[in-house]
Amino acid sequence: MKKLALVMVLAILIPVSGFAWDKSYHPDNAGKINFNKVTSIELLGWKNDLEGSIRVDGTPLDLDSETTIGDETRVGFRVSHVLNHRASLEFSYMKNDNSGTTTKTFQFENETYKAGANIRLQNSWFDLAYNHNLTRSKQADKEGREVFYLDGIFGVKFSNAEISVTGNDNITNAYIDEKWDESFPVPYFGLAAGGQIADNLWLKGYLKYIKINAGGGDAMHNDYGINLALRLNPNNKDNTEWFVDLGYRGVKYDLEKDGDKADLRYTGPTFGVFARF
């Protein structure tokens, strides 16, 4: 698989957990919007199960049945800032690290490894996204509650990706150490919607999608998620607002180029703690 194709794979494997509960739409009695809480900082995590297969200048490798790679928990952070009643910016960082051993002979970067080779996939990324409100409820049904909103999303991930394999040659038993790494920006589009469903409980969902056909290759990525956020200090009206959120995310990615192919799927629960001020 060519370098450009590979970095497109890894740059979008771990989409951002976010765009939640940042609007601070608190209408007063006249229906005006009060942006008294416009910035939020979140510590977020995702425990996911990885399934799929890759073929990188060699033979196919099924990550689920032909490696010992298991569930992984990733931790990152997110900072968002509301610009006005229609726009907000978000910045996030996360490092993804999956490792295990292979259970079959396979070829990577034109080197043939014995079963039991160590394989490691790492990806660190910075994600910068712009949210633009498409529609929102004009009035809340209860004073102090957030209104429903629907946002369009445009973002770019700046990713540094690395795949490394160490082990022994299948014929000579010589030690082999091959590594691939690259950095590349990847744009994406999406939708996010949310609203308050109880006095201190919010619900939010999102969908991101990108399809690329360029340079003789085809790539498709979709990411979906749903989250519930609970405010921990509802009686503090003027201080920092604290929340916990729980949710679920699924990511699917397909790539085919020059005879190489990747099919990768991540699913699992999400969790986070964040403050808004």
Buried (B, 14 or more C-beta within 10 A) or exposed (E): BBEEBBBBBBBBBBBBBBBBBBBBBBBEEEEEBEEEBBBBBBEBBBEBEBBBBBBBBBEBBBBEEBBEBEEBEBEBBBBBBBEEBEEBBBBBBBEBEBBBBBBBBBBBBEBBBBBEBBBBBBBBBBBBBBBEBEEBBEEBEEEEBBBBBBBEBEBBBBBBBBBBBBBBBBEEEEEBEBEBBBEBEBEBEBBBBBBBEEEEEBBBBBBBEBEBEEEEBBBBBBBBBBBBBBBEEEEEEEEEBBBEBEBBBBBBBBBBBEEBBBBBBBBBEBBBBBBBE
